[in-house]
């Protein structure tokens, strides 16, 4: 396999990220808490990472703006339409996952 140059690699990574966002958008039934339990990140994490990377490059972006870029609409609007209340089982699994992450020294 030919190794892509930095510019091509960045293009590929950006396209891959856009596909991830499209996939999440097509699967709004997948709740953020389930993503957190299973993968350790969710749409809000993506918004936080997006904001951090934008700011690292000198672009001022507040969290609601980053969320809108990730969700494709204002977060509060998305939340009202698609987010369900977490079940006690989900909350318990989330807390267990977070405790395991803290014990492993994970910060994100």
Jmol script that loads the backbone (N, CA, C; Angstrom):
load data "model"
ATOM      1  N   UNK A   1       0.840  -1.184   0.000  1.00  0.00           N
ATOM      2  CA  UNK A   1       0.000   0.000   0.000  1.00  0.00           C
ATOM      3  C   UNK A   1       0.880   1.241   0.000  1.00  0.00           C
ATOM      4  N   UNK A   2       0.527   2.157  -0.845  1.00  0.00           N
ATOM      5  CA  UNK A   2       1.230   3.434  -0.898  1.00  0.00           C
ATOM      6  C   UNK A   2       0.804   4.274   0.303  1.00  0.00           C
ATOM      7  N   UNK A   3       1.752   4.870   0.978  1.00  0.00           N
ATOM      8  CA  UNK A   3       1.457   5.724   2.126  1.00  0.00           C
ATOM      9  C   UNK A   3       1.031   7.099   1.623  1.00  0.00           C
ATOM     10  N   UNK A   4      -0.153   7.570   2.031  1.00  0.00           N
ATOM     11  CA  UNK A   4      -0.602   8.884   1.557  1.00  0.00           C
ATOM     12  C   UNK A   4       0.224  10.005   2.183  1.00  0.00           C
ATOM     13  N   UNK A   5       0.366  11.100   1.423  1.00  0.00           N
ATOM     14  CA  UNK A   5       1.037  12.257   2.008  1.00  0.00           C
ATOM     15  C   UNK A   5       0.113  12.879   3.054  1.00  0.00           C
ATOM     16  N   UNK A   6       0.629  13.827   3.791  1.00  0.00           N
ATOM     17  CA  UNK A   6      -0.119  14.422   4.905  1.00  0.00           C
ATOM     18  C   UNK A   6      -1.438  15.044   4.453  1.00  0.00           C
ATOM     19  N   UNK A   7      -1.429  15.722   3.321  1.00  0.00           N
ATOM     20  CA  UNK A   7      -2.645  16.366   2.820  1.00  0.00           C
ATOM     21  C   UNK A   7      -3.710  15.330   2.463  1.00  0.00           C
ATOM     22  N   UNK A   8      -3.309  14.277   1.760  1.00  0.00           N
ATOM     23  CA  UNK A   8      -4.257  13.234   1.389  1.00  0.00           C
ATOM     24  C   UNK A   8      -4.760  12.499   2.624  1.00  0.00           C
ATOM     25  N   UNK A   9      -3.868  12.257   3.552  1.00  0.00           N
ATOM     26  CA  UNK A   9      -4.274  11.600   4.797  1.00  0.00           C
ATOM     27  C   UNK A   9      -5.327  12.438   5.524  1.00  0.00           C
ATOM     28  N   UNK A  10      -5.107  13.741   5.602  1.00  0.00           N
ATOM     29  CA  UNK A  10      -6.068  14.638   6.247  1.00  0.00           C
ATOM     30  C   UNK A  10      -7.414  14.598   5.527  1.00  0.00           C
ATOM     31  N   UNK A  11      -7.395  14.589   4.190  1.00  0.00           N
ATOM     32  CA  UNK A  11      -8.642  14.494   3.421  1.00  0.00           C
ATOM     33  C   UNK A  11      -9.387  13.204   3.733  1.00  0.00           C
ATOM     34  N   UNK A  12      -8.652  12.103   3.784  1.00  0.00           N
ATOM     35  CA  UNK A  12      -9.261  10.804   4.067  1.00  0.00           C
ATOM     36  C   UNK A  12      -9.852  10.790   5.472  1.00  0.00           C
ATOM     37  N   UNK A  13      -9.101  11.302   6.432  1.00  0.00           N
ATOM     38  CA  UNK A  13      -9.595  11.339   7.812  1.00  0.00           C
ATOM     39  C   UNK A  13     -10.834  12.221   7.927  1.00  0.00           C
ATOM     40  N   UNK A  14     -10.833  13.368   7.247  1.00  0.00           N
ATOM     41  CA  UNK A  14     -11.993  14.264   7.282  1.00  0.00           C
ATOM     42  C   UNK A  14     -13.213  13.590   6.656  1.00  0.00           C
ATOM     43  N   UNK A  15     -13.018  12.914   5.537  1.00  0.00           N
ATOM     44  CA  UNK A  15     -14.130  12.217   4.887  1.00  0.00           C
ATOM     45  C   UNK A  15     -14.655  11.092   5.776  1.00  0.00           C
ATOM     46  N   UNK A  16     -13.752  10.400   6.449  1.00  0.00           N
ATOM     47  CA  UNK A  16     -14.153   9.329   7.359  1.00  0.00           C
ATOM     48  C   UNK A  16     -14.969   9.895   8.514  1.00  0.00           C
ATOM     49  N   UNK A  17     -14.541  11.033   9.054  1.00  0.00           N
ATOM     50  CA  UNK A  17     -15.269  11.677  10.142  1.00  0.00           C
ATOM     51  C   UNK A  17     -16.664  12.094   9.682  1.00  0.00           C
ATOM     52  N   UNK A  18     -16.752  12.650   8.476  1.00  0.00           N
ATOM     53  CA  UNK A  18     -18.072  13.044   7.951  1.00  0.00           C
ATOM     54  C   UNK A  18     -18.973  11.821   7.799  1.00  0.00           C
ATOM     55  N   UNK A  19     -18.410  10.711   7.372  1.00  0.00           N
ATOM     56  CA  UNK A  19     -19.207   9.480   7.253  1.00  0.00           C
ATOM     57  C   UNK A  19     -19.672   8.999   8.621  1.00  0.00           C
ATOM     58  N   UNK A  20     -18.820   9.118   9.632  1.00  0.00           N
ATOM     59  CA  UNK A  20     -19.226   8.761  10.992  1.00  0.00           C
ATOM     60  C   UNK A  20     -20.404   9.622  11.430  1.00  0.00           C
ATOM     61  N   UNK A  21     -20.318  10.925  11.198  1.00  0.00           N
ATOM     62  CA  UNK A  21     -21.421  11.817  11.571  1.00  0.00           C
ATOM     63  C   UNK A  21     -22.693  11.466  10.801  1.00  0.00           C
ATOM     64  N   UNK A  22     -22.573  11.149   9.517  1.00  0.00           N
ATOM     65  CA  UNK A  22     -23.743  10.747   8.732  1.00  0.00           C
ATOM     66  C   UNK A  22     -24.346   9.458   9.285  1.00  0.00           C
ATOM     67  N   UNK A  23     -23.496   8.540   9.649  1.00  0.00           N
ATOM     68  CA  UNK A  23     -23.966   7.269  10.206  1.00  0.00           C
ATOM     69  C   UNK A  23     -24.730   7.514  11.515  1.00  0.00           C
ATOM     70  N   UNK A  24     -24.156   8.323  12.394  1.00  0.00           N
ATOM     71  CA  UNK A  24     -24.838   8.637  13.650  1.00  0.00           C
ATOM     72  C   UNK A  24     -26.152   9.361  13.386  1.00  0.00           C
ATOM     73  N   UNK A  25     -26.164  10.229  12.377  1.00  0.00           N
ATOM     74  CA  UNK A  25     -27.386  10.957  12.052  1.00  0.00           C
ATOM     75  C   UNK A  25     -28.472  10.013  11.543  1.00  0.00           C
ATOM     76  N   UNK A  26     -28.091   9.001  10.789  1.00  0.00           N
ATOM     77  CA  UNK A  26     -29.067   8.022  10.296  1.00  0.00           C
ATOM     78  C   UNK A  26     -29.563   7.106  11.409  1.00  0.00           C
ATOM     79  N   UNK A  27     -28.813   7.042  12.491  1.00  0.00           N
ATOM     80  CA  UNK A  27     -29.164   6.138  13.589  1.00  0.00           C
ATOM     81  C   UNK A  27     -29.402   6.921  14.882  1.00  0.00           C
ATOM     82  N   UNK A  28     -30.349   7.827  14.803  1.00  0.00           N
ATOM     83  CA  UNK A  28     -30.688   8.648  15.968  1.00  0.00           C
ATOM     84  C   UNK A  28     -31.261   7.814  17.107  1.00  0.00           C
ATOM     85  N   UNK A  29     -31.719   6.588  16.771  1.00  0.00           N
ATOM     86  CA  UNK A  29     -32.247   5.707  17.812  1.00  0.00           C
ATOM     87  C   UNK A  29     -31.147   5.243  18.765  1.00  0.00           C
ATOM     88  N   UNK A  30     -29.905   5.352  18.340  1.00  0.00           N
ATOM     89  CA  UNK A  30     -28.791   4.980  19.215  1.00  0.00           C
ATOM     90  C   UNK A  30     -28.582   6.127  20.199  1.00  0.00           C
ATOM     91  N   UNK A  31     -28.836   5.845  21.447  1.00  0.00           N
ATOM     92  CA  UNK A  31     -28.779   6.865  22.482  1.00  0.00           C
ATOM     93  C   UNK A  31     -27.335   7.144  22.905  1.00  0.00           C
ATOM     94  N   UNK A  32     -27.079   8.390  23.265  1.00  0.00           N
ATOM     95  CA  UNK A  32     -25.738   8.769  23.706  1.00  0.00           C
ATOM     96  C   UNK A  32     -25.271   7.932  24.892  1.00  0.00           C
ATOM     97  N   UNK A  33     -26.156   7.647  25.826  1.00  0.00           N
ATOM     98  CA  UNK A  33     -25.739   6.883  26.999  1.00  0.00           C
ATOM     99  C   UNK A  33     -25.289   5.480  26.590  1.00  0.00           C
ATOM    100  N   UNK A  34     -25.941   4.895  25.587  1.00  0.00           N
ATOM    101  CA  UNK A  34     -25.517   3.577  25.110  1.00  0.00           C
ATOM    102  C   UNK A  34     -24.150   3.653  24.435  1.00  0.00           C
ATOM    103  N   UNK A  35     -23.916   4.719  23.678  1.00  0.00           N
ATOM    104  CA  UNK A  35     -22.586   4.914  23.093  1.00  0.00           C
ATOM    105  C   UNK A  35     -21.530   5.032  24.190  1.00  0.00           C
ATOM    106  N   UNK A  36     -21.851   5.788  25.241  1.00  0.00           N
ATOM    107  CA  UNK A  36     -20.902   5.951  26.346  1.00  0.00           C
ATOM    108  C   UNK A  36     -20.617   4.618  27.026  1.00  0.00           C
ATOM    109  N   UNK A  37     -21.642   3.823  27.238  1.00  0.00           N
ATOM    110  CA  UNK A  37     -21.476   2.535  27.907  1.00  0.00           C
ATOM    111  C   UNK A  37     -20.619   1.607  27.053  1.00  0.00           C
ATOM    112  N   UNK A  38     -20.919   1.539  25.774  1.00  0.00           N
ATOM    113  CA  UNK A  38     -20.252   0.578  24.898  1.00  0.00           C
ATOM    114  C   UNK A  38     -18.905   1.051  24.367  1.00  0.00           C
ATOM    115  N   UNK A  39     -18.809   2.325  24.030  1.00  0.00           N
ATOM    116  CA  UNK A  39     -17.612   2.810  23.342  1.00  0.00           C
ATOM    117  C   UNK A  39     -16.816   3.842  24.125  1.00  0.00           C
ATOM    118  N   UNK A  40     -17.397   4.376  25.190  1.00  0.00           N
ATOM    119  CA  UNK A  40     -16.680   5.371  25.976  1.00  0.00           C
ATOM    120  C   UNK A  40     -16.699   6.769  25.385  1.00  0.00           C
ATOM    121  N   UNK A  41     -17.538   6.986  24.370  1.00  0.00           N
ATOM    122  CA  UNK A  41     -17.714   8.321  23.810  1.00  0.00           C
ATOM    123  C   UNK A  41     -19.118   8.415  23.235  1.00  0.00           C
ATOM    124  N   UNK A  42     -19.555   9.657  23.006  1.00  0.00           N
ATOM    125  CA  UNK A  42     -20.875   9.882  22.418  1.00  0.00           C
ATOM    126  C   UNK A  42     -20.819  11.117  21.533  1.00  0.00           C
ATOM    127  N   UNK A  43     -21.950  11.527  21.054  1.00  0.00           N
ATOM    128  CA  UNK A  43     -22.007  12.709  20.194  1.00  0.00           C
ATOM    129  C   UNK A  43     -21.488  13.949  20.925  1.00  0.00           C
ATOM    130  N   UNK A  44     -21.803  14.069  22.211  1.00  0.00           N
ATOM    131  CA  UNK A  44     -21.317  15.221  22.973  1.00  0.00           C
ATOM    132  C   UNK A  44     -19.800  15.200  23.095  1.00  0.00           C
ATOM    133  N   UNK A  45     -19.224  14.021  23.241  1.00  0.00           N
ATOM    134  CA  UNK A  45     -17.762  13.906  23.271  1.00  0.00           C
ATOM    135  C   UNK A  45     -17.176  14.397  21.953  1.00  0.00           C
ATOM    136  N   UNK A  46     -17.787  13.989  20.841  1.00  0.00           N
ATOM    137  CA  UNK A  46     -17.312  14.451  19.538  1.00  0.00           C
ATOM    138  C   UNK A  46     -17.355  15.974  19.459  1.00  0.00           C
ATOM    139  N   UNK A  47     -18.418  16.574  19.989  1.00  0.00           N
ATOM    140  CA  UNK A  47     -18.525  18.035  19.986  1.00  0.00           C
ATOM    141  C   UNK A  47     -17.418  18.661  20.831  1.00  0.00           C
ATOM    142  N   UNK A  48     -17.136  18.071  21.980  1.00  0.00           N
ATOM    143  CA  UNK A  48     -16.060  18.592  22.835  1.00  0.00           C
ATOM    144  C   UNK A  48     -14.706  18.464  22.146  1.00  0.00           C
ATOM    145  N   UNK A  49     -14.463  17.333  21.503  1.00  0.00           N
ATOM    146  CA  UNK A  49     -13.196  17.131  20.797  1.00  0.00           C
ATOM    147  C   UNK A  49     -13.081  18.085  19.609  1.00  0.00           C
ATOM    148  N   UNK A  50     -14.183  18.276  18.894  1.00  0.00           N
ATOM    149  CA  UNK A  50     -14.196  19.190  17.753  1.00  0.00           C
ATOM    150  C   UNK A  50     -13.845  20.605  18.221  1.00  0.00           C
ATOM    151  N   UNK A  51     -14.489  21.019  19.295  1.00  0.00           N
ATOM    152  CA  UNK A  51     -14.232  22.354  19.837  1.00  0.00           C
ATOM    153  C   UNK A  51     -12.777  22.497  20.261  1.00  0.00           C
ATOM    154  N   UNK A  52     -12.255  21.510  20.960  1.00  0.00           N
ATOM    155  CA  UNK A  52     -10.866  21.565  21.426  1.00  0.00           C
ATOM    156  C   UNK A  52      -9.898  21.674  20.247  1.00  0.00           C
ATOM    157  N   UNK A  53     -10.140  20.902  19.199  1.00  0.00           N
ATOM    158  CA  UNK A  53      -9.253  20.941  18.031  1.00  0.00           C
ATOM    159  C   UNK A  53      -9.386  22.261  17.280  1.00  0.00           C
ATOM    160  N   UNK A  54     -10.596  22.806  17.211  1.00  0.00           N
ATOM    161  CA  UNK A  54     -10.788  24.110  16.574  1.00  0.00           C
ATOM    162  C   UNK A  54     -10.032  25.186  17.349  1.00  0.00           C
ATOM    163  N   UNK A  55     -10.184  25.168  18.666  1.00  0.00           N
ATOM    164  CA  UNK A  55      -9.513  26.172  19.491  1.00  0.00           C
ATOM    165  C   UNK A  55      -7.999  26.012  19.442  1.00  0.00           C
ATOM    166  N   UNK A  56      -7.511  24.780  19.339  1.00  0.00           N
ATOM    167  CA  UNK A  56      -6.066  24.546  19.234  1.00  0.00           C
ATOM    168  C   UNK A  56      -5.502  25.151  17.950  1.00  0.00           C
ATOM    169  N   UNK A  57      -6.378  25.384  16.985  1.00  0.00           N
ATOM    170  CA  UNK A  57      -5.968  25.971  15.715  1.00  0.00           C
ATOM    171  C   UNK A  57      -6.380  27.436  15.596  1.00  0.00           C
ATOM    172  N   UNK A  58      -6.751  28.037  16.735  1.00  0.00           N
ATOM    173  CA  UNK A  58      -7.044  29.457  16.774  1.00  0.00           C
ATOM    174  C   UNK A  58      -8.458  29.852  16.391  1.00  0.00           C
ATOM    175  N   UNK A  59      -9.361  28.893  16.265  1.00  0.00           N
ATOM    176  CA  UNK A  59     -10.748  29.192  15.913  1.00  0.00           C
ATOM    177  C   UNK A  59     -11.600  29.177  17.169  1.00  0.00           C
ATOM    178  N   UNK A  60     -12.241  30.310  17.461  1.00  0.00           N
ATOM    179  CA  UNK A  60     -13.132  30.359  18.619  1.00  0.00           C
ATOM    180  C   UNK A  60     -14.446  29.679  18.257  1.00  0.00           C
ATOM    181  N   UNK A  61     -14.823  28.721  19.081  1.00  0.00           N
ATOM    182  CA  UNK A  61     -16.040  27.957  18.846  1.00  0.00           C
ATOM    183  C   UNK A  61     -16.591  27.586  20.209  1.00  0.00           C
ATOM    184  N   UNK A  62     -17.836  27.982  20.494  1.00  0.00           N
ATOM    185  CA  UNK A  62     -18.376  27.593  21.793  1.00  0.00           C
ATOM    186  C   UNK A  62     -18.991  26.199  21.698  1.00  0.00           C
ATOM    187  N   UNK A  63     -19.259  25.620  22.848  1.00  0.00           N
ATOM    188  CA  UNK A  63     -19.750  24.247  22.905  1.00  0.00           C
ATOM    189  C   UNK A  63     -21.073  24.064  22.164  1.00  0.00           C
ATOM    190  N   UNK A  64     -22.071  24.958  22.350  1.00  0.00           N
ATOM    191  CA  UNK A  64     -23.312  24.796  21.579  1.00  0.00           C
ATOM    192  C   UNK A  64     -23.087  24.836  20.059  1.00  0.00           C
ATOM    193  N   UNK A  65     -22.149  25.657  19.598  1.00  0.00           N
ATOM    194  CA  UNK A  65     -21.843  25.684  18.165  1.00  0.00           C
ATOM    195  C   UNK A  65     -21.257  24.347  17.718  1.00  0.00           C
ATOM    196  N   UNK A  66     -20.358  23.810  18.513  1.00  0.00           N
ATOM    197  CA  UNK A  66     -19.759  22.514  18.185  1.00  0.00           C
ATOM    198  C   UNK A  66     -20.821  21.420  18.198  1.00  0.00           C
ATOM    199  N   UNK A  67     -21.715  21.464  19.179  1.00  0.00           N
ATOM    200  CA  UNK A  67     -22.798  20.473  19.219  1.00  0.00           C
ATOM    201  C   UNK A  67     -23.661  20.559  17.963  1.00  0.00           C
ATOM    202  N   UNK A  68     -23.966  21.766  17.524  1.00  0.00           N
ATOM    203  CA  UNK A  68     -24.798  21.920  16.327  1.00  0.00           C
ATOM    204  C   UNK A  68     -24.101  21.337  15.098  1.00  0.00           C
ATOM    205  N   UNK A  69     -22.788  21.480  15.021  1.00  0.00           N
ATOM    206  CA  UNK A  69     -22.042  20.884  13.911  1.00  0.00           C
ATOM    207  C   UNK A  69     -22.117  19.358  13.956  1.00  0.00           C
ATOM    208  N   UNK A  70     -22.061  18.790  15.137  1.00  0.00           N
ATOM    209  CA  UNK A  70     -22.093  17.331  15.284  1.00  0.00           C
ATOM    210  C   UNK A  70     -23.509  16.787  15.106  1.00  0.00           C
ATOM    211  N   UNK A  71     -24.481  17.419  15.717  1.00  0.00           N
ATOM    212  CA  UNK A  71     -25.867  16.941  15.678  1.00  0.00           C
ATOM    213  C   UNK A  71     -26.612  17.340  14.401  1.00  0.00           C
ATOM    214  N   UNK A  72     -26.113  18.356  13.708  1.00  0.00           N
ATOM    215  CA  UNK A  72     -26.800  18.824  12.508  1.00  0.00           C
ATOM    216  C   UNK A  72     -27.961  19.751  12.799  1.00  0.00           C
ATOM    217  N   UNK A  73     -28.125  20.120  14.047  1.00  0.00           N
ATOM    218  CA  UNK A  73     -29.168  21.041  14.500  1.00  0.00           C
ATOM    219  C   UNK A  73     -28.828  21.416  15.942  1.00  0.00           C
ATOM    220  N   UNK A  74     -29.463  22.451  16.485  1.00  0.00           N
ATOM    221  CA  UNK A  74     -29.190  22.782  17.884  1.00  0.00           C
ATOM    222  C   UNK A  74     -29.446  21.573  18.788  1.00  0.00           C
ATOM    223  N   UNK A  75     -28.577  21.385  19.757  1.00  0.00           N
ATOM    224  CA  UNK A  75     -28.653  20.212  20.623  1.00  0.00           C
ATOM    225  C   UNK A  75     -30.006  20.096  21.314  1.00  0.00           C
ATOM    226  N   UNK A  76     -30.515  21.192  21.851  1.00  0.00           N
ATOM    227  CA  UNK A  76     -31.792  21.127  22.573  1.00  0.00           C
ATOM    228  C   UNK A  76     -32.912  20.629  21.663  1.00  0.00           C
ATOM    229  N   UNK A  77     -32.895  21.037  20.420  1.00  0.00           N
ATOM    230  CA  UNK A  77     -33.890  20.568  19.452  1.00  0.00           C
ATOM    231  C   UNK A  77     -33.728  19.069  19.208  1.00  0.00           C
ATOM    232  N   UNK A  78     -32.494  18.626  18.982  1.00  0.00           N
ATOM    233  CA  UNK A  78     -32.219  17.198  18.763  1.00  0.00           C
ATOM    234  C   UNK A  78     -32.644  16.386  19.978  1.00  0.00           C
ATOM    235  N   UNK A  79     -32.295  16.899  21.146  1.00  0.00           N
ATOM    236  CA  UNK A  79     -32.592  16.195  22.401  1.00  0.00           C
ATOM    237  C   UNK A  79     -34.100  15.989  22.572  1.00  0.00           C
ATOM    238  N   UNK A  80     -34.883  17.024  22.312  1.00  0.00           N
ATOM    239  CA  UNK A  80     -36.341  16.917  22.451  1.00  0.00           C
ATOM    240  C   UNK A  80     -36.927  15.888  21.490  1.00  0.00           C
ATOM    241  N   UNK A  81     -36.357  15.805  20.300  1.00  0.00           N
ATOM    242  CA  UNK A  81     -36.890  14.896  19.281  1.00  0.00           C
ATOM    243  C   UNK A  81     -36.418  13.456  19.435  1.00  0.00           C
ATOM    244  N   UNK A  82     -35.202  13.267  19.933  1.00  0.00           N
ATOM    245  CA  UNK A  82     -34.595  11.939  19.818  1.00  0.00           C
ATOM    246  C   UNK A  82     -34.102  11.305  21.117  1.00  0.00           C
ATOM    247  N   UNK A  83     -33.836  12.098  22.132  1.00  0.00           N
ATOM    248  CA  UNK A  83     -33.249  11.523  23.344  1.00  0.00           C
ATOM    249  C   UNK A  83     -34.329  11.018  24.286  1.00  0.00           C
ATOM    250  N   UNK A  84     -34.157   9.781  24.713  1.00  0.00           N
ATOM    251  CA  UNK A  84     -35.081   9.188  25.679  1.00  0.00           C
ATOM    252  C   UNK A  84     -34.472   9.286  27.068  1.00  0.00           C
ATOM    253  N   UNK A  85     -35.325   9.235  28.076  1.00  0.00           N
ATOM    254  CA  UNK A  85     -34.827   9.239  29.448  1.00  0.00           C
ATOM    255  C   UNK A  85     -34.068   7.938  29.698  1.00  0.00           C
ATOM    256  N   UNK A  86     -32.923   8.062  30.337  1.00  0.00           N
ATOM    257  CA  UNK A  86     -32.107   6.877  30.627  1.00  0.00           C
ATOM    258  C   UNK A  86     -32.812   5.986  31.642  1.00  0.00           C
ATOM    259  N   UNK A  87     -32.698   4.699  31.426  1.00  0.00           N
ATOM    260  CA  UNK A  87     -33.285   3.730  32.356  1.00  0.00           C
ATOM    261  C   UNK A  87     -32.344   3.551  33.548  1.00  0.00           C
ATOM    262  N   UNK A  88     -32.856   3.026  34.659  1.00  0.00           N
ATOM    263  CA  UNK A  88     -31.970   2.738  35.795  1.00  0.00           C
ATOM    264  C   UNK A  88     -30.821   1.800  35.398  1.00  0.00           C
ATOM    265  N   UNK A  89     -31.091   0.842  34.525  1.00  0.00           N
ATOM    266  CA  UNK A  89     -30.053  -0.085  34.073  1.00  0.00           C
ATOM    267  C   UNK A  89     -28.971   0.645  33.281  1.00  0.00           C
ATOM    268  N   UNK A  90     -29.390   1.556  32.406  1.00  0.00           N
ATOM    269  CA  UNK A  90     -28.421   2.334  31.637  1.00  0.00           C
ATOM    270  C   UNK A  90     -27.574   3.202  32.559  1.00  0.00           C
ATOM    271  N   UNK A  91     -28.215   3.856  33.515  1.00  0.00           N
ATOM    272  CA  UNK A  91     -27.477   4.711  34.445  1.00  0.00           C
ATOM    273  C   UNK A  91     -26.478   3.904  35.260  1.00  0.00           C
ATOM    274  N   UNK A  92     -26.880   2.726  35.709  1.00  0.00           N
ATOM    275  CA  UNK A  92     -25.981   1.865  36.474  1.00  0.00           C
ATOM    276  C   UNK A  92     -24.789   1.426  35.604  1.00  0.00           C
ATOM    277  N   UNK A  93     -25.066   0.993  34.384  1.00  0.00           N
ATOM    278  CA  UNK A  93     -23.998   0.565  33.474  1.00  0.00           C
ATOM    279  C   UNK A  93     -23.060   1.724  33.150  1.00  0.00           C
ATOM    280  N   UNK A  94     -23.625   2.917  32.981  1.00  0.00           N
ATOM    281  CA  UNK A  94     -22.813   4.105  32.710  1.00  0.00           C
ATOM    282  C   UNK A  94     -21.890   4.396  33.887  1.00  0.00           C
ATOM    283  N   UNK A  95     -22.429   4.377  35.095  1.00  0.00           N
ATOM    284  CA  UNK A  95     -21.609   4.645  36.281  1.00  0.00           C
ATOM    285  C   UNK A  95     -20.504   3.604  36.437  1.00  0.00           C
ATOM    286  N   UNK A  96     -20.823   2.343  36.150  1.00  0.00           N
ATOM    287  CA  UNK A  96     -19.807   1.291  36.219  1.00  0.00           C
ATOM    288  C   UNK A  96     -18.712   1.533  35.188  1.00  0.00           C
ATOM    289  N   UNK A  97     -19.098   1.905  33.992  1.00  0.00           N
ATOM    290  CA  UNK A  97     -18.131   2.190  32.919  1.00  0.00           C
ATOM    291  C   UNK A  97     -17.254   3.370  33.302  1.00  0.00           C
ATOM    292  N   UNK A  98     -17.862   4.428  33.829  1.00  0.00           N
ATOM    293  CA  UNK A  98     -17.089   5.608  34.221  1.00  0.00           C
ATOM    294  C   UNK A  98     -16.117   5.266  35.353  1.00  0.00           C
ATOM    295  N   UNK A  99     -16.554   4.474  36.315  1.00  0.00           N
ATOM    296  CA  UNK A  99     -15.676   4.065  37.417  1.00  0.00           C
ATOM    297  C   UNK A  99     -14.499   3.260  36.885  1.00  0.00           C
ATOM    298  N   UNK A 100     -14.752   2.364  35.936  1.00  0.00           N
ATOM    299  CA  UNK A 100     -13.676   1.564  35.344  1.00  0.00           C
ATOM    300  C   UNK A 100     -12.704   2.453  34.575  1.00  0.00           C
ATOM    301  N   UNK A 101     -13.220   3.442  33.879  1.00  0.00           N
ATOM    302  CA  UNK A 101     -12.352   4.375  33.140  1.00  0.00           C
ATOM    303  C   UNK A 101     -11.483   5.175  34.099  1.00  0.00           C
ATOM    304  N   UNK A 102     -12.088   5.650  35.188  1.00  0.00           N
ATOM    305  CA  UNK A 102     -11.305   6.410  36.174  1.00  0.00           C
ATOM    306  C   UNK A 102     -10.223   5.530  36.786  1.00  0.00           C
ATOM    307  N   UNK A 103     -10.576   4.285  37.109  1.00  0.00           N
ATOM    308  CA  UNK A 103      -9.614   3.354  37.706  1.00  0.00           C
ATOM    309  C   UNK A 103      -8.460   3.066  36.749  1.00  0.00           C
ATOM    310  N   UNK A 104      -8.747   3.093  35.449  1.00  0.00           N
ATOM    311  CA  UNK A 104      -7.712   2.846  34.443  1.00  0.00           C
ATOM    312  C   UNK A 104      -6.919   4.111  34.121  1.00  0.00           C
ATOM    313  N   UNK A 105      -7.309   5.232  34.731  1.00  0.00           N
ATOM    314  CA  UNK A 105      -6.601   6.488  34.504  1.00  0.00           C
ATOM    315  C   UNK A 105      -6.988   7.211  33.231  1.00  0.00           C
ATOM    316  N   UNK A 106      -8.102   6.813  32.621  1.00  0.00           N
ATOM    317  CA  UNK A 106      -8.565   7.491  31.405  1.00  0.00           C
ATOM    318  C   UNK A 106      -9.128   8.857  31.769  1.00  0.00           C
ATOM    319  N   UNK A 107      -8.816   9.849  30.956  1.00  0.00           N
ATOM    320  CA  UNK A 107      -9.342  11.191  31.201  1.00  0.00           C
ATOM    321  C   UNK A 107     -10.447  11.551  30.222  1.00  0.00           C
ATOM    322  N   UNK A 108     -10.515  10.877  29.091  1.00  0.00           N
ATOM    323  CA  UNK A 108     -11.569  11.153  28.100  1.00  0.00           C
ATOM    324  C   UNK A 108     -12.323   9.898  27.816  1.00  0.00           C
TER     325      UNK A 108
END
end "model"
wireframe off; spacefill off
backbone 0.3
color backbone group
